[in-house]
């Protein structure tokens, strides 16, 4: 029964569990925003760049994140029920775009070389939902992974050309996931009246972390070099898991009653996962006063996330008293270690912006990023591939110091044809309680794209402190 817990693995997107860019101005430049950050998303990209703000600043924004996914599962001629062909139609992500807000505020408090800031800046991740009876149901039906990041930062210009910054964060992780397993004595059997729906939810409100950055920028502003490091952040979620046997052959009266109750729950499970170290760098050049160009390189150590550890298991599946099989209640109590098997991720970015008079700024950029998920671990619950992204946006200064920001970003994922998947259907033998791997459920063709659109306001107030 322990293999049932594979549903606890959060879905992965882009560089691991979330996309690597946030913020309207930043994704408009393809994420090339480490040396040139000029709003409160500097909290995320490089806290040292907060010294570039120069005076009090408020940033408010919201973005809609939508990942289009198409999965065409491999067909199995002659391997369906009663020897029929198992032929499935392509399915896609049915979830709507997911709205994610950001806000931040900074101030110098009269200090000419120091900036204090506070913000709420969760990374981007989409909602993912598939048909409940679709061919992907043994790997995922619905999932939602939310990580929020909140905290203060401080930046100080220690020399006219050198700034340093550091921030501390309070992180919250919310995980919800649904999939189906098969309750059958034939591990390769695939028929919906033998399905069992599993739901898991978990929460950790005690994830703490920090980041640090450096910015080299001479007073003439012709170039800048920035770097940021985000050390690992550990999460220990607690939550519940539920198995629902409604409609199952071994629960319904017109089948073969074996399961006594419609649901079985565990109200106090625990899941441990550690996010990886992330490094971001950027080099910026201003050939003219109104034009800046930035190239960036990001590296994310996802290979260090070796496994997910599930503890505190205590689930009882009650059987019908005196059932014809002589099977007693099944207890699930052992800890479970779930391997992840991700790859390190690197990406390159190139972007910039052009001032058009005193009222408007236009931005554009692009990026290339490699996949975190290897072929054998790819499934509809973790769709990723090498990708190309393009951003476009701008700002309009509706009032002195008040800018309206808009941006659009699209990434195209390279098509992947998987024929060596190790993602297996979970099959539980109702006669013995033993768990075995069923049919491969990850083989098939994957296509995906990402669309992010957003808007926001950036307001700068007070006198420039001559940063």
N, C-alpha and C positions, 0 to 999 in steps of 0.2 A: 504493500500500500504506500510505501514511502515515495515512489515515483510520482504519485499524485502531486507532490509538492513542487514539481517543476513549474507550475503555474505561478509560483512566487517570484520568478525572475522578471524584473521590470522590463518592459519593451525598450528597445534601443533605437535611437534615431541619430543620424549623422555621426558626430564624434562621440559615440557611446550612448548615454541615456538622454542627452539633450543636444540641441543645436549649439554651435560654438559662437554665435553672434547674437547680440541684442541691440536695441536702440535704433530709432528711426534714422538719425544721422549716420550711425555706424554701418547699418546694413545697406544704406544707400551708397556707401563707399566700398562695398564688398568686404566689410570687416576690417579694412585698413584704417585703424583708428587708435593705434597704440601710442604713436608719437604725436598725432594731431588731434586727440580728443579735446573738444571744446564745449562739452556739456557734462551733465552729472553722470553719464554712463562711464566717465573716467573712473568712477568707483570700481567698475568691472574690468575695464581694459587696461588701466594704468593709473593707480591713485596719485602718482607723482605729477601727472598731467593736470591735476586740480589747480596747480599754481598758475596755469595758463588762463584761468577764468578771470583773475584780477580783481573781482568784486563779487558782491552777493549775487547768487544765481539760483534760480528755481527751474527745474525741468519736470514736466508732466507729459506722459505719452501713453498710448495704448496701441498695440499691434494685434492683428488677426493672423494666426498661424494655421496653415492648412497644408497637410501632406496628402497628395493624391497617390494612391497605391493600387496597382493592378496585379493580382496573383492568378496565374493560370496553372493550376495544379496538374502534374503529370498524370495522364490517363493510365488505367490498368485494365487492358482488355482481358475478359474472362475471369476477373478477380473480384467481381461484385457479388451481392447476395445470390445464392443458388446458381453460381457460375455465370451470371450476367456480366456485361462489361461495366467497369467502374469508370464512367466518363463524366467529367465535371466541367461546368462552364466557368469562365473567369469571374472573379469577384473583386470588389474594390472597397476602399475605405468609405463608409457611409457617414462618418462623423462630420459635423459642420466645423468651420474654422473656429479656432479656440482663441478667445480674447485674453491678452496678457498685459496688465498695466505696469508702468514704472513711474517712480517719482523720486525726486531728490532735492536737497537744498544745501547750499554752501554759503559760507561767510568768512571774511577775514578777521572780523572783530577788532579792526583797527591795526592789525599787525601787517606790515607791508610785505613780508616774505612768507607768510603762513596762511594756509586755507584749511578750514574745518568743514566737513561735509557729512551728511547723513542721507541714506537712501534705501529704497526698496527696489531691488532689481533682479527678479527671478530670471533664470535662463529660459529660453524658448523651447517648448516641446508641444506637439500636437495632440489632439484627442484622436483615438483610433477605435473604430467599431466596424465589425463585419456582420453579415447575415448570420443569425443564430443557428441556422441549419446548413450553412455553407460548407464547402469542402475543406476550409481552413479551421473548422471549429475545434479540431483536436490540438491546435497550437494556440489559437486565440479567437475569442468572440468579441471581447471589449476590454479596453485597458485605458487607464489614465494615470500618468506619473507626473506629479507636480513637485518641483523643488523651489522653494522661495528663499531669497537671500536678503537680509536686512542688516544694516549696521553702519557705524561711523568710520570715517577715514580722516587722516590728517596728512597734509603735504607741506613741505618746507623747502624753500629755495636756499640751499646752503652756500652756494656761490652764484655769481651772476649767470653762469651757464649750466648749473647743475641743480636739479630738484630731486628730492626723494619723497616717497609717500608710503604709508602703510594703513591698512584697514583691518578691522575685525568684523566678523559676520555671525549672525544668528541664522541658522538654516533649518528649514522645516521640510520634511519629505513626506509626501502622501502617495500611497500606491493603492490602486484598485485594479483588479484583473479577473476576467472570466474566461473559462475554456471548458471543453468537454473531455471526458475520458470514456472508455468503453468497458462495460461490465459484461464480460463474456468469457467462456472457457476456450474460445478460439481467438488467439492474440491478433490474427489478421482480419477479424470480422469487423465490418463497417456498415452499421445500419442504425438509424436514429432511435429506434425503440430499445436499443441497448446502451444509449448514451446516458451519462450522468453529468449534470452541470455543476461545475465548481466555481465558487466565488471566493476571492480573498481581498482583504483590505488591511492596510497597515498605516501607521502614523508615527513619526518621530519628530518631536518639537525641541530636541536638545542637541542638534548638530551645530557645532561651533567650529569656525575656521578663521583664516586670515589670508591676506595677500599683501604683497609689497611690490613697489615699482620704482623705476629710476627714469629720469628724463634729462637728456643732454640737449640744451638749446641755447646757443649764444645770443646775446642781446639783439643782434641785427635780425634774428629770426629767419635767416636764409636756409637753415637746415635744423633738423631735430632727430635725435635717436632715442627710442624708448624701449623699455623691457618691463615685463611683469611676471611674477611667479605666484601661482596659487597652489599651496601644499595640499596634500590629501585631506578630505573631510570624511569623517566616519559617521555612519548612521546606524542606529539600533532601533528599528521600528517594532512596535507592538500592535497587535490587531486580532482579527478573527478570520476563520475560514469556514465555509459552509458547503456541504455536498447536498444536492437536490436530486432525489430519485424519481420525481414525478414523471410519468410516461415511460418509465423503465420496465422492461419485461419482468424483472425480478421484484418489482414493487406492486404493479397493477394487478387487480384481481383476475383480469382476463389473461394474465400471463402465468408466471410460476412464482407465487409470492414467497419471497425469502427475506427481503428487507422489511423490518417492522415499521419504521418511521419514514415519513416523506423526506425529512432532512436530518443530517448529522452535522454538528457544529463543534468547533474548538474556539472558545472565546478569548484565548490568551496565548496566541503564538508570538514568536519573536523572529525577526529577520535582520541580519547584520550585513552591511555592505559599506565599502569604503570607496569614495570617488578618488580619481587619480590626481597626481600632480600635473599641472598645466603651465606651460611656458608660452608667452606671447612676446614678439619683438616687432619693431617697426622702425623704418628709416624714412624721414620726410625731407623733401626738397622744395624750396619756393623760388622758382626761376624769376618770377615777377611778384610784385606786391599783392596782386589779386589772384594768384594761382598757386596751389600747393598740390604736390603729388606724394603719395606714400606707398611704399612696398612693405609687406609684412610676412612673417613666418610664424605659424603656431605649431606647437607640439603638445600632444596629450597622451599620457602614459597609461592607456587603457589596458595594456597587457598585464599591468600590475594588479588589476581587479581579477584575481584568480578564481574566486568563488563567492557564492552567497551562502551564508550559514543560517539554517533555520533551527531554532531551539524552542524549548518549552512546549513541545507537542503533547497534546492530550485529547485525542478525538476517539470517540466510541461509535462504531456503526452497529446498531442493534439489529439482530435478526429475529424472525418470527419464531416464537417459542414452539418447539416440537416440529420444526420444519422437516420436510422429507429428506433433506440432505444431512441432517444432524450437525449443522454448523452453528457454533456459538458466536457471541459478539466478538467483533474485531477491534482491538485496541491499537492505536497509533501513538507511540510515545518517544521513539528514538529521534535524536538530532539528525539533521540532514545537511549534507554539504553539496551544493549545486555548482558544478564548474561553469564558468562563463566563456573562457577561451577567446577573448577579444584581442585585436591587434592594436598596437600603437597607431595613433593618427597624426598625420602632419598635413598642413595646408599652406598654400601661398596665396597672397592677396595683393592686389594693386588697385589703388583708388585715389581719388582726390576731389578737389572742389575749386570752383571759379566764382569769384565775386563779380556780380554784374551791377555796377554802380554801387550805391549805398543802401539799396533796398532789397536786393535779392542775392542768393547764393544757389548755384546748381552743383549737384554732386553725382558722381558715378564711380563704379568700380566693379571688379570681378574677383573671383577666387576659384581655386581648384583644391579639392580635399579628397584624400583617400578614405576607403571604407574602414570602419572599425570591426565589421562582422565578417569572418571568413566564410567560405562557401558552405562548409559542413555545419555551421551554426546558424545559417540564414533561414528564416521562417517568416510567415506573416506576422508574427509577434515582434520581429526585429528586422525590419526592412532597411537596408542600407546598401550603398555601393559608392564607388568613386563618383565624383560629381563636379559639375561646373556651375557656378552661380554668378549672376549679374544683378547689380543694384543700380537704382536711379532715384534721385530725389532732389530736394532743395528746401530753402528757407526763404520766407518773405517777412521782412521787418515791417510789421503793420504799424508799430509805434517805435520810437527810439528805445532800444533795449529789449523790445518784445518781438520775438520771432515765432512765426508759425512754421513748423517743420512737417514735411510730408515725405514719404518714401515708399518704394516698392522693391521687392527682392524676389528673384526666382532662381531656383536651382534645379537643374536637370540631372537626374541620377542615371548612370549608365545601366542599360538593360543587363540583367544577369539570368543565365540559363543554368539552373542547378540540377545536377544529376548525381551528386555524391553527398547528399544531405545525411546528417546523423541525427536529425530531429525526428523522433519516433512517436507514434501514437501510444498513449498509455493504456494498457489493457490489464484489467483486474479479473482474475478467475473467481467467480462467485462461489465455486465449490471448494476451493482451497484457500482463498484469500491471497494467493500469490500474485505478484505483479510481474509483467513481462513487457518487452518492447513489441509493439504491434507493427503495423505497416509504416513505412517512411511517409511523413507528412510534409516534409520541407522541399521535396523535389518539385520543380516546376519553373515557370518563367516569371520574372519579377520586373515590373516597371514602376517608376515612381518619380515624382517631382514635388518641389516645395514652393509654396507661394506665401510671402509675408508682405502685408501692407499695413501701414500705420501712419499716425499723425500725432503731433504733440505741440507743446508750447515751451519755449525757453525764454525766461525773463531774467535779465540782469539789471540790478538796481544798486544805488549808492555810487560813491565815487570810486574810480579806479585807484587802487592802492600802489600802483607802480610796480607790479609783480615782475 
